[in-house]
Amino acid sequence: MTPRTPIRAVLWDFGGVLTTSPFEAFNRYEAKARLPHDFIRMLNSVNSEANAWARLERGELSIPQFCPAFESEAEDAGQKVAGTDVLRCVHGELRPEMVNALRAISKRYKTACLTNNFGSTEKTSRDPGTIQDVMSLFDMVIESSKLGFRKPEIKFYQYACEILQIRPHEAVFLDDLGVNLKPAREMGMQTIKVTTSEQALSDLESCLGHSIV
């Protein structure tokens, strides 16, 4: 049996991995606004490469441009939604156990944050100082809004490998969305779909072959 290539880098999504899931916040907003459950997630899955959300994350729309475009898409789907309210749902609470794991991992492996975002994470967070501290743990922060392309576009992952000077099979990638993991896995990365912190860290230890802390 050919020995598995040693892992040299651990790649992390941000929202839903290092923080609580934005989908949970979307669902709370939907309940409060009397919208159908998972309406926002459904809306963002329609024409997913060219809708308002995708264009925002690629930096093609500013927030003032995004809101009317998103609201128009919601109206076409039969619902009235305030774009600014939806954007407030994106910034979850940090998961201390995941941040602690990142801190330990960063001492032994290359690390990068692979995030679909709009604007700077530090500027949009409710707690910018804390977020900046977390971001400083990464060797690289790779942001869709700065690159002009996003997950799950294959060039996003190719760029991450190039900038970290690794081959895909030398990386583990954690994300909470299967659609974002699929191209990384097809490239040769080991992938972990994050459902809970406990599950994710257990899977990560299995990939690395040792305990994290």
N, C-alpha and C positions, 0 to 999 in steps of 0.2 A: 504494500500500500504506500502510495506517495505521501510523504508528510505534508501536513497543512502549512501553508505559508504563514509565518508569524505575523500577528497584527502589529502595525506600527502607528495607527491613527484611529481615534474614536470621534465620529462626527455626530453632532447633536442638532436636532430640530429645537426650536425654542418654545413656542406656544404649544401646550399639550404634552410637553416632555419636561422641560425645566420649570414650567408653570402649569397651573391647572388648565384644563381644556377650555378654549373659547366656546366650544359647542355647548358646554354646560351653561355658560353665560347667555348664549343665544337662546337656549331653551327657557331660561328664566325670563328673558325679555319677551319671548313669544307668549308665554303664559300671561305676563303682565299686560301686554298689548293685545291680547286675545287673537293672536295669530295661530295658524295651524302649527302643531308640533313639527320641528325640523324644517319649517318653511325657509329660513335663511340658508340653511345647508342645501336644501333643494334648489333654491334660486341660484346659488353660486355654482351648482353643478350643471346648470343649463348653459350651453355654449361656453364651456369652462375655460377655453383659451382666449376668448375675445369679449367676455362680459365685463361689466364695470369693475368687479372685484379683481379680475386678472389684470386689467389695465392699470388699476391702482397699484397693485403689487409689482408691476414692471416699471413703475414710475412714469407711465404714459399719461396718467391723470393726477392732478393735485386733489387734495381733499375737497376743496370747493367745487371742483369739476366732477368728482366722483359722486357726491351726494345726489344731485338731480338725476344723474345717469342711473344710479342704483335704484332710486325711488321710482323712476320710470319703468324699470324692469319689474319691480314689485307690483306696480299698478297693472302692467300687462299680465301678470300672474294672478291678478284679482285681489291684491291686498295693498293697504296703505302702510308704509314703513318710513320712519325717519332715519336717513342715512347716518346722521351724527350719533343717534342713539345706538345704532348697530356697531359703529366703530368703537364706542366706549366699552363694548363687551369683549373686545379683543384682548385687553390687557389683564391676564389672570394673575393669581397670587403665586409667588415663587414656592417651589416644593423644596424645603430645606434638605431632605434626604437626597434629592437629585443633585442639588448644588454641592453638597458634601462629597458625593461620588465624583462629580466633575473635578472638584478641587484635588481629590486623591489621584484621579486618572491623569490629570494634567502634569503630574510629577514624573510620569513614566511613559506617556504616549503623546504624540502630536494630537492636538484637538482643534476642532473648528465648529462653529455654529453655522448651520445651513438654514437660513430663515427666509420665508416669504414674508415680506413686510411692506410697510408704506412709511417712508421717511425713516429717521433714525430711531432705533428702539429706545435709546436713552431719552430722547426728547418726548416720546409719546407715552412713556410709562408713568404710572401714578407715583412711583417711587424711584426717580431717576438715579439717585445716588447708589441705591442697592443694585439696580440693574447694571449700572456702570461697573460696579465691583465684580459682578458675575461675568460680564463681558470681558473683563481684564484677565480672566482665567484662560481664555481661549488664545491659541496661537493666531487664529484667523477668524474673523466674523464675515461671513459671505451673505450679502443682503440682496434680495431680488430687486428692490427698488433702485439700487445703485448700479446693478449689472444690466438691467433691461431685459432679463429673462428669469425664469422662476422654476421651482419644482412643479411638475415632474419633467420638465424639459431636460433632455439628456445632457445638453451642454452645461447645465448648472452643475451636475456631478463631475463632468469632465474638468470643468474649471477648478472645482475643489481639489481634485487629485493633482492637477498641474501646479496649483499654488502651494500645496503641501508637499509636492515632490514625492508622491506615493503612487503605487499601482492600485487599482480598485480592490483586488483581493487582499490587500494589506490593511483594509479598513472595515470597521463596524459602523453602521449608521442606525441611529435611533430616531424614529418618527412615529407620530400617532395616527398617520394616514397611510393605509395600504397603497393608495395610488402613488404616493411619493416614494414608497419603498421599492415598488416593482422595477423601475428602471435601474436603480442602484444595485438591486439583486441581479438583474440581467447583465450588468457590467462586471459582476464578480464580487461585489461587496457582501459581507455578512450583514443581515438586516434584522432589526428588532422592532416589532410593532408594539408601541407602548400603550398598555391599557391601565396599569397601575404602577406606582413606583416600585413596589415589592417585586412584581413580575419582571419589570424591565431590568432591575439591578441583578436579579437572579439569572436572567438570560444573558446579561452582559458578562457576568462572572463566568458563565459557561463558555462564551465565545473567547474570553481572554485566557481561561484556564487557571485562574487564581481569584482569590477574594479581593474585593476592591479596597476595603478599609483594613 
